[in-house]
């Protein structure tokens, strides 16, 4: 089973747009969490990472463990490496 994925982003961020485009092209199911539209999402990101830098991918594994992956290119590489369903 694939992990649950959430992307912390905002609309006008060019690096976020790069990741969103990859999500669309790959057809990956990712919850979008806009930190400008939803202050609670921004707080979650800062609480978890100590920063409000986006894009940042939240990866929740089946066992409930969570890790955060920053950097648009690293996120796109991660998404491309996911197994096909």
Long-range contacts (C-beta under 8 A, 24 or more apart in sequence): 1-62, 2-29, 2-82, 2-83, 2-85, 3-59, 3-60, 3-61, 3-62, 4-31, 4-59, 4-60, 5-29, 5-30, 5-31, 5-57, 5-58, 5-59, 5-60, 6-30, 6-31, 6-32, 6-33, 6-57, 6-58, 6-60, 7-31, 7-32, 7-33, 7-55, 7-56, 7-57, 7-58, 7-75, 8-33, 8-35, 8-41, 8-44, 8-45, 8-54, 8-55, 8-56, 8-57, 8-58, 9-33, 9-34, 9-35, 9-54, 9-55, 10-34, 10-35, 10-36, 10-37, 10-54, 11-36, 13-54, 13-55, 15-54, 15-55, 15-72, 16-54, 16-55, 16-72, 18-72, 18-76, 19-55, 19-57, 19-72, 19-75, 19-76, 19-79, 22-75, 22-76, 22-79, 22-80, 23-79, 26-79, 26-80, 26-82, 28-79, 28-82, 30-57, 30-79, 33-58
